[in-house]
Amino acid sequence: MAMMICVMAQGASRSPKNVVLIMADDLGFGDLGCYNCDSAIHTPNIDRLAEQGVKFTSFHVNPVCVPSRVSLMSGQYTLDCEERPHAGKTGIYQNVTLLPQYLQKAGYVTGGFGKWHLGNGEGDHPVDRGFDEWFGFYGGWIRYKYEQSKETHIRHIKAEPHMQILYDGKEKSDEPWEHLTDLLTDKAMGFVAGNKDKPFFLFLSYNAPHGWLYHETHPEYSATDEWVEKVRAKYNLPDETWEQRNLIDYIAVTEHMDARIGDLLALLKKQNLDQDTLVVFMSDNGAITPEFYYTLAASGSNGGLRAGKAVPYEGGVRVPMVISCPSAIAANETVSGFTMGVDILPTLLDFAGIPVPENNGDHPLRGISLMPYLKQQQKPLPQREALFVNNGMSGICVMKDPWKLVTLKSRVGANKDLTTNEVPTDGWLLFNLDDDIGERKDLSRQYPEKTEELLDFWKDYNRGIGRKIRGGVGTND
């Protein structure tokens, strides 16, 4: 109760310290203009956020959506707090407090809109995990258009029909929609307008640019006709092949998302909330590259980084992230030091004046608050060891900036030195990201002591959480 009074008292003399967290789905490191001046995609609203705040150029997440969202919501490594096969099916341990729960307990009104993917069993629903309002979907993706969502010929839908159903709270929603990006943004803006006089936390979790874009197996655009025509005309793009149409679709759904983010930011300004509202924009993992992620085709850019979604090379784990709040942090600054998804929870709690816990669930909080590093005179970030994994442990990397140790299971391939095509004898590759951001040359033989140091961290971590080590990879078996 004392904490609630404290937060409300802060809002008595000025606007509430609101928090808006926007997450894109499968957006690549090179897709935004503020990260890549040669990007084919025009994102003026996200770029403006970066100009008004801080851009992070070494922000790392897990390489696929479920573990990435586990770390985002818990401040923990995904292995700390989820059961196999993964939290998308089984949820996060109930003794782990999630971000909206911390904020809700402190007097914030909490609203979530879009993708959840952290379980739909008893006690795992967003409403059970801290959201006062929820409108979205449980699974990993949903078709952009209402009629498309009713199709059943696409992989996964027959096995998991709940993925194509929207929920309003815990009830199925029968509300038809023209385009999901518009529906989710409109719901989010309604939440902001209805709670403008209270401290609020908004989580807007887009489906874009993930999803089944134009493909030879499903030859239809996911973007609206208006946005397809706008992109085709603006960039004079050919559309004779399905690959060309896939590019048009990707650009269109991404630029559409940026435009609607602009509408949300304009609403914050209209309500006189823009100066004291912390806005975070990030992607959950890198863009899809077909050679690593099943046989999907997508036209995203990871900015020349190696590989993409589902693989713990930099193309899968290094993503765009910007934070803006004119009254609290610097403008037009760049943080190049190593940061990660587990840092979001403590950062947002710190901003809101909520004590950052030392532990969450059974383990120490893995993230740190980034607020002290967001001022004009930036403090250097501490050097930290960290780890990132995929669902099912098909890929693991261990990092201590600038060093990175990577291993992949054979099913995702390309676990090799790109300069020699040699495969490491023990399955682990070592890279120095300062000298080799493209992760081409394996240094594990040249620096065996550094390889052993990072392996020791991985082994110690597994022992600390009670996981067995088999073949150098942690397992629950």
C-alpha positions as CSV (number, residue, x, y, z in Angstrom):
1,M,0.0,0.0,0.0
2,A,2.9,2.4,0.8
3,M,4.4,1.8,-2.6
4,M,1.0,2.6,-4.3
5,I,0.8,5.9,-2.3
6,C,4.3,6.8,-3.3
7,V,3.6,6.3,-7.0
8,M,0.3,8.2,-6.9
9,A,2.0,11.0,-5.0
10,Q,4.5,11.4,-7.8
11,G,1.7,11.9,-10.2
12,A,0.0,14.6,-8.1
13,S,2.5,17.4,-9.0
14,R,3.1,16.4,-12.6
15,S,2.0,13.9,-15.2
16,P,2.2,10.2,-14.2
17,K,5.4,8.4,-15.1
18,N,3.8,6.1,-17.6
19,V,5.5,3.3,-19.4
20,V,4.8,2.2,-23.0
21,L,6.6,-1.0,-24.2
22,I,6.3,-1.7,-28.0
23,M,7.6,-4.9,-29.4
24,A,7.9,-5.8,-33.0
25,D,8.0,-9.4,-34.1
26,D,11.0,-10.7,-36.2
27,L,12.2,-7.2,-37.1
28,G,15.8,-7.2,-38.2
29,F,18.7,-5.1,-36.9
30,G,19.0,-3.5,-40.3
31,D,15.4,-2.8,-41.0
32,L,15.1,0.7,-39.5
33,G,16.5,3.9,-40.9
34,C,18.0,4.9,-37.5
35,Y,20.1,1.7,-37.7
36,N,20.7,1.4,-41.4
37,C,20.7,4.5,-43.6
38,D,20.4,2.2,-46.6
39,S,17.3,0.4,-45.3
40,A,14.6,-0.1,-48.0
41,I,12.0,0.6,-45.3
42,H,10.9,4.1,-44.3
43,T,10.2,4.2,-40.5
44,P,10.1,8.0,-39.6
45,N,8.2,7.5,-36.3
46,I,10.6,4.9,-34.8
47,D,13.5,6.9,-36.2
48,R,12.2,10.0,-34.4
49,L,12.0,8.1,-31.1
50,A,15.7,7.3,-31.5
51,E,16.4,11.0,-32.2
52,Q,14.5,12.0,-29.0
53,G,16.1,9.3,-26.9
54,V,18.8,6.7,-26.7
55,K,19.6,4.1,-29.4
56,F,21.2,0.8,-28.3
57,T,23.5,-0.8,-30.9
58,S,24.5,-3.9,-28.9
59,F,21.2,-5.0,-27.4
60,H,20.8,-8.8,-27.3
61,V,17.8,-11.1,-26.8
62,N,17.2,-14.8,-27.2
63,P,16.9,-15.7,-30.9
64,V,13.3,-16.8,-31.0
65,C,10.1,-15.3,-29.5
66,V,9.2,-17.4,-26.5
67,P,12.5,-17.3,-24.6
68,S,12.9,-13.7,-25.6
69,R,9.6,-12.8,-24.0
70,V,10.3,-14.9,-21.0
71,S,13.4,-12.8,-20.3
72,L,11.6,-9.5,-21.1
73,M,8.8,-10.2,-18.7
74,S,10.8,-11.8,-15.9
75,G,14.3,-10.2,-15.9
76,Q,15.6,-13.8,-15.9
77,Y,17.3,-16.1,-18.3
78,T,14.7,-18.3,-19.9
79,L,16.2,-21.4,-18.3
80,D,15.7,-19.9,-14.8
81,C,11.9,-20.0,-15.0
82,E,10.3,-22.1,-17.7
83,E,9.7,-25.8,-18.1
84,R,10.3,-27.8,-21.3
85,P,9.2,-27.8,-24.0
86,H,9.0,-24.1,-23.5
87,A,6.9,-21.3,-21.8
88,G,4.7,-20.8,-24.9
89,K,3.1,-24.1,-24.0
90,T,3.7,-24.5,-20.2
91,G,4.0,-20.9,-19.0
92,I,6.5,-19.3,-16.6
93,Y,6.9,-20.6,-13.1
94,Q,4.2,-19.2,-10.9
95,N,6.7,-18.0,-8.2
96,V,8.2,-15.7,-10.8
97,T,6.8,-12.2,-10.7
98,L,6.3,-10.7,-14.2
99,L,6.7,-7.1,-15.2
100,P,3.0,-6.2,-15.3
101,Q,2.5,-7.7,-11.8
102,Y,5.2,-5.5,-10.3
103,L,3.7,-2.4,-11.9
104,Q,0.1,-3.4,-11.0
105,K,1.0,-3.9,-7.4
106,A,2.5,-0.4,-7.4
107,G,-0.7,1.2,-8.5
108,Y,-0.3,1.2,-12.3
109,V,-3.2,0.4,-14.6
110,T,-1.8,-2.3,-16.9
111,G,-3.0,-3.1,-20.4
112,G,-1.6,-5.6,-22.9
113,F,-2.5,-5.9,-26.6
114,G,-1.3,-8.4,-29.1
115,K,1.0,-11.4,-28.8
116,W,1.4,-13.2,-25.5
117,H,3.1,-16.6,-26.2
118,L,3.8,-17.3,-22.6
119,G,1.2,-20.0,-22.0
120,N,-2.5,-20.3,-21.9
121,G,-3.1,-22.8,-19.1
122,E,-4.5,-22.2,-15.6
123,G,-2.8,-19.2,-14.1
124,D,-0.8,-18.4,-17.2
125,H,-3.3,-16.0,-18.9
126,P,-2.2,-12.4,-19.2
127,V,-5.0,-11.4,-16.9
128,D,-3.6,-13.8,-14.3
129,R,-0.1,-12.4,-14.7
130,G,-0.7,-8.7,-14.1
131,F,-2.7,-7.2,-16.9
132,D,-5.9,-5.4,-15.9
133,E,-6.9,-5.3,-19.6
134,W,-5.9,-7.8,-22.3
135,F,-6.8,-8.1,-26.0
136,G,-4.7,-10.4,-28.1
137,F,-3.7,-13.9,-29.0
138,Y,-1.9,-16.7,-27.1
139,G,0.2,-18.3,-29.8
140,G,3.2,-17.3,-31.8
141,W,1.5,-15.6,-34.7
142,I,-1.9,-14.8,-36.3
143,R,-2.9,-13.9,-39.8
144,Y,-3.2,-10.1,-40.4
145,K,-6.6,-10.2,-41.9
146,Y,-9.8,-11.7,-40.4
147,E,-10.7,-14.0,-43.4
148,Q,-7.1,-15.2,-43.6
149,S,-7.2,-16.3,-40.0
150,K,-10.0,-18.7,-40.8
151,E,-7.9,-20.6,-43.3
152,T,-6.6,-24.0,-42.2
153,H,-4.1,-25.0,-44.9
154,I,-1.1,-23.4,-43.3
155,R,1.3,-25.2,-41.1
156,H,0.5,-25.1,-37.4
157,I,-3.1,-24.0,-37.6
158,K,-4.6,-27.5,-37.7
159,A,-2.5,-28.6,-34.8
160,E,-2.9,-25.4,-32.8
161,P,-6.2,-23.7,-33.8
162,H,-6.0,-21.4,-30.7
163,M,-3.2,-19.5,-32.5
164,Q,-5.7,-17.9,-34.8
165,I,-8.2,-16.8,-32.1
166,L,-8.3,-13.4,-30.5
167,Y,-9.2,-13.0,-26.8
168,D,-10.8,-10.1,-25.0
169,G,-9.7,-10.8,-21.4
170,K,-10.3,-14.6,-21.1
171,E,-13.2,-14.7,-23.5
172,K,-12.9,-15.4,-27.2
173,S,-13.5,-12.3,-29.3
174,D,-15.9,-12.6,-32.2
175,E,-15.0,-9.1,-33.4
176,P,-14.0,-9.1,-37.0
177,W,-11.1,-7.0,-38.1
178,E,-9.8,-5.6,-41.4
179,H,-6.1,-5.6,-40.4
180,L,-4.6,-6.8,-37.1
181,T,-2.1,-3.9,-36.8
182,D,-4.9,-1.4,-36.9
183,L,-7.0,-3.4,-34.4
184,L,-4.3,-3.7,-31.8
185,T,-3.2,-0.1,-32.2
186,D,-6.8,1.1,-31.8
187,K,-7.3,-1.0,-28.7
188,A,-4.0,0.4,-27.2
189,M,-5.0,4.0,-28.0
190,G,-8.3,3.4,-26.4
191,F,-6.5,2.2,-23.2
192,V,-4.3,5.3,-23.2
193,A,-7.3,7.7,-23.7
194,G,-9.2,5.9,-20.9
195,N,-6.4,6.0,-18.4
196,K,-4.7,9.4,-19.1
197,D,-5.1,10.6,-15.5
198,K,-3.6,7.5,-14.0
199,P,-0.1,5.9,-14.1
200,F,-0.4,3.3,-16.8
201,F,1.7,0.5,-18.3
202,L,1.0,-0.3,-21.9
203,F,2.4,-3.4,-23.6
204,L,1.8,-3.3,-27.4
205,S,3.0,-6.5,-28.9
206,Y,2.6,-6.5,-32.6
207,N,2.5,-9.4,-35.0
208,A,4.4,-7.4,-37.6
209,P,6.5,-8.0,-39.5
210,H,6.2,-11.7,-38.5
211,G,3.5,-13.8,-40.2
212,W,2.9,-15.5,-43.5
213,L,3.7,-12.8,-46.0
214,Y,3.2,-13.3,-49.7
215,H,4.6,-16.7,-50.7
216,E,4.2,-19.2,-53.5
217,T,2.3,-21.5,-51.2
218,H,-0.1,-18.8,-50.1
219,P,-0.1,-16.1,-52.8
220,E,-1.9,-13.2,-51.1
221,Y,-0.7,-10.1,-49.4
222,S,-0.8,-9.7,-45.7
223,A,-0.6,-5.9,-46.0
224,T,-3.8,-4.0,-46.8
225,D,-4.3,-3.1,-50.5
226,E,-3.7,0.5,-49.7
227,W,-0.3,-0.1,-48.2
228,V,0.7,-2.6,-51.0
229,E,-0.1,0.1,-53.6
230,K,1.6,2.8,-51.6
231,V,4.8,0.8,-51.3
232,R,4.8,-0.4,-54.9
233,A,4.4,3.1,-56.2
234,K,6.7,4.9,-53.8
235,Y,9.7,2.6,-54.5
236,N,8.8,1.6,-58.0
237,L,9.1,-2.1,-57.1
238,P,8.5,-4.9,-59.5
239,D,5.9,-7.5,-58.6
240,E,6.3,-10.3,-61.1
241,T,7.6,-13.0,-58.8
242,W,6.4,-14.1,-55.4
243,E,9.8,-13.2,-54.0
244,Q,9.3,-9.6,-55.2
245,R,5.8,-9.5,-53.8
246,N,7.2,-10.9,-50.5
247,L,9.5,-7.8,-50.3
248,I,6.6,-5.5,-51.0
249,D,4.6,-7.2,-48.3
250,Y,7.4,-7.0,-45.8
251,I,8.0,-3.3,-46.4
252,A,4.2,-2.6,-46.3
253,V,3.5,-4.3,-43.0
254,T,6.5,-2.7,-41.4
255,E,5.8,0.8,-42.6
256,H,2.1,0.3,-41.6
257,M,3.3,-0.6,-38.1
258,D,5.5,2.5,-38.0
259,A,2.6,4.7,-39.1
260,R,0.4,3.4,-36.3
261,I,3.1,3.8,-33.8
262,G,3.2,7.4,-34.9
263,D,-0.6,7.7,-34.2
264,L,0.0,6.3,-30.7
265,L,2.8,8.8,-30.0
266,A,0.6,11.7,-31.4
267,L,-2.0,10.7,-28.9
268,L,0.4,10.8,-26.0
269,K,1.4,14.3,-27.1
270,K,-2.2,15.4,-27.4
271,Q,-2.9,14.1,-23.9
272,N,0.2,16.0,-22.6
273,L,1.7,12.7,-21.6
274,D,4.7,12.6,-24.0
275,Q,7.2,14.4,-21.8
276,D,6.9,12.0,-18.8
277,T,6.1,8.7,-20.6
278,L,8.9,6.3,-21.1
279,V,8.6,4.6,-24.5
280,V,10.6,1.5,-25.4
281,F,10.6,0.0,-28.9
282,M,12.4,-3.3,-29.6
283,S,12.2,-6.4,-31.6
284,D,11.9,-9.9,-30.0
285,N,14.6,-11.4,-32.2
286,G,16.2,-11.0,-35.6
287,A,14.6,-11.2,-39.0
288,I,13.9,-14.6,-40.6
289,T,16.6,-16.1,-42.9
290,P,15.1,-19.1,-44.7
291,E,18.3,-21.2,-44.6
292,F,18.0,-21.3,-40.8
293,Y,14.3,-21.0,-40.1
294,Y,12.4,-23.8,-41.8
295,T,11.5,-22.8,-45.3
296,L,9.9,-19.4,-44.7
297,A,10.7,-16.5,-47.0
298,A,10.9,-13.1,-45.6
299,S,12.6,-9.9,-46.8
300,G,13.9,-8.5,-43.5
301,S,17.5,-7.3,-43.0
302,N,19.8,-8.1,-40.2
303,G,22.2,-5.5,-41.3
304,G,24.9,-7.8,-42.6
305,L,25.0,-9.8,-39.3
306,R,25.4,-13.6,-39.6
307,A,22.2,-15.6,-39.8
308,G,18.8,-14.6,-38.2
309,K,15.9,-15.8,-36.2
310,A,16.2,-19.0,-34.3
311,V,20.0,-19.0,-34.4
312,P,22.3,-17.4,-31.7
313,Y,24.6,-15.7,-34.2
314,E,24.3,-12.0,-34.1
315,G,21.6,-11.9,-36.8
316,G,19.4,-13.8,-34.4
317,V,20.2,-12.1,-31.1
318,R,21.2,-8.5,-31.8
319,V,18.1,-6.4,-32.4
320,P,17.1,-2.7,-32.5
321,M,16.1,-1.1,-29.2
322,V,15.4,2.5,-28.5
323,I,14.2,4.3,-25.3
324,S,12.7,7.8,-25.1
325,C,11.5,10.0,-22.3
326,P,12.2,13.7,-22.7
327,S,12.0,14.5,-19.0
328,A,14.2,11.6,-17.8
329,I,16.8,10.6,-20.3
330,A,19.2,12.1,-22.9
331,A,18.2,12.8,-26.5
332,N,19.9,11.7,-29.6
333,E,22.4,9.5,-27.8
334,T,23.8,6.0,-28.6
335,V,24.7,3.3,-26.1
336,S,27.1,0.9,-27.7
337,G,27.9,-1.2,-24.7
338,F,26.5,-4.7,-24.2
339,T,22.9,-4.8,-23.0
340,M,20.1,-7.4,-23.1
341,G,16.5,-8.3,-22.8
342,V,16.7,-9.1,-19.1
343,D,17.6,-5.4,-18.5
344,I,14.1,-4.2,-19.5
345,L,12.3,-5.2,-16.4
346,P,14.7,-3.6,-13.9
347,T,14.9,-0.5,-16.1
348,L,11.2,0.1,-16.2
349,L,10.8,-0.6,-12.5
350,D,13.6,1.9,-11.7
351,F,12.0,4.5,-13.9
352,A,8.7,4.0,-12.1
353,G,10.3,4.4,-8.7
354,I,9.7,0.8,-7.8
355,P,12.5,-1.0,-5.9
356,V,14.3,-3.4,-8.2
357,P,14.3,-6.9,-6.5
358,E,17.5,-8.8,-6.0
359,N,15.8,-12.1,-6.8
360,N,12.9,-13.3,-8.8
361,G,11.5,-16.8,-8.2
362,D,14.3,-19.1,-7.3
363,H,17.2,-17.2,-8.8
364,P,18.9,-13.8,-8.8
365,L,17.6,-11.2,-11.1
366,R,19.8,-11.4,-14.2
367,G,19.2,-7.9,-15.6
368,I,20.3,-4.5,-14.4
369,S,18.6,-1.1,-14.7
370,L,19.8,0.9,-17.6
371,M,18.5,4.2,-16.2
372,P,21.9,5.3,-14.8
373,Y,23.4,4.9,-18.3
374,L,20.8,7.0,-20.1
375,K,22.0,10.5,-19.2
376,Q,24.0,12.9,-21.3
377,Q,27.2,12.0,-19.5
378,Q,27.0,8.3,-19.8
379,K,28.6,5.9,-17.4
380,P,30.3,2.9,-18.9
381,L,28.3,-0.2,-18.7
382,P,29.6,-3.1,-16.6
383,Q,31.2,-6.1,-18.3
384,R,28.9,-9.1,-17.8
385,E,28.7,-12.7,-18.8
386,A,25.4,-13.7,-20.4
387,L,23.7,-16.5,-22.2
388,F,21.0,-16.8,-24.9
389,V,19.2,-20.0,-26.0
390,N,16.6,-21.1,-28.5
391,N,13.5,-23.3,-27.7
392,G,14.6,-26.9,-27.3
393,M,18.2,-25.8,-26.8
394,S,18.9,-26.1,-30.6
395,G,21.2,-23.1,-30.3
396,I,23.2,-21.6,-27.4
397,C,25.6,-18.7,-27.1
398,V,27.6,-17.5,-24.1
399,M,28.9,-13.9,-24.2
400,K,31.3,-11.7,-22.3
401,D,31.8,-8.6,-24.5
402,P,33.5,-8.7,-26.9
403,W,33.9,-12.5,-26.8
404,K,31.2,-14.9,-27.9
405,L,30.9,-18.7,-27.8
406,V,28.4,-20.4,-30.0
407,T,27.1,-23.9,-30.6
408,L,24.3,-25.2,-32.8
409,K,22.6,-28.5,-33.1
410,S,23.0,-30.1,-36.5
411,R,19.4,-29.5,-37.6
412,V,20.0,-25.8,-38.0
413,G,23.4,-26.3,-39.7
414,A,26.3,-24.0,-40.5
415,N,28.1,-24.5,-37.2
416,K,31.4,-23.7,-38.9
417,D,34.2,-21.2,-39.5
418,L,33.1,-19.3,-42.6
419,T,36.7,-18.6,-43.7
420,T,37.8,-22.2,-43.7
421,N,34.5,-24.2,-43.6
422,E,36.0,-26.2,-40.7
423,V,33.6,-27.5,-38.1
424,P,34.9,-27.3,-34.5
425,T,35.8,-30.7,-33.0
426,D,34.0,-29.9,-29.7
427,G,31.0,-28.1,-31.3
428,W,31.8,-24.6,-30.0
429,L,33.0,-21.6,-32.0
430,L,34.6,-18.5,-30.5
431,F,34.4,-15.1,-32.0
432,N,35.7,-11.6,-31.1
433,L,32.9,-9.3,-32.0
434,D,35.0,-6.2,-31.9
435,D,37.1,-7.5,-34.8
436,D,34.6,-9.8,-36.4
437,I,31.0,-8.6,-36.1
438,G,30.1,-11.0,-39.0
439,E,31.3,-14.0,-36.9
440,R,33.3,-15.5,-39.8
441,K,36.5,-16.7,-38.1
442,D,36.5,-19.2,-35.3
443,L,39.1,-18.4,-32.6
444,S,38.5,-21.3,-30.3
445,R,41.8,-23.0,-31.1
446,Q,43.7,-19.7,-31.0
447,Y,42.3,-18.7,-27.6
448,P,41.6,-21.9,-25.7
449,E,41.7,-20.2,-22.4
450,K,38.9,-17.8,-23.4
451,T,36.9,-20.7,-24.8
452,E,37.3,-22.5,-21.4
453,E,36.4,-19.3,-19.5
454,L,33.0,-19.0,-21.3
455,L,32.4,-22.7,-21.1
456,D,33.0,-22.6,-17.4
457,F,30.4,-19.9,-17.0
458,W,27.9,-22.0,-19.0
459,K,28.7,-25.1,-16.8
460,D,28.5,-23.2,-13.6
461,Y,25.2,-21.6,-14.6
462,N,23.7,-25.0,-15.3
463,R,24.9,-26.4,-12.0
464,G,23.5,-23.4,-10.2
465,I,20.0,-24.0,-11.5
466,G,20.2,-27.8,-11.2
467,R,20.5,-28.7,-14.9
468,K,22.7,-31.6,-16.1
469,I,25.4,-31.1,-18.7
470,R,25.5,-33.6,-21.6
471,G,27.8,-33.2,-24.5
472,G,28.5,-29.6,-23.5
473,V,24.8,-28.6,-23.7
474,G,22.5,-28.3,-20.7
475,T,19.6,-30.7,-20.6
476,N,16.7,-31.6,-18.3
477,D,16.9,-35.2,-19.2
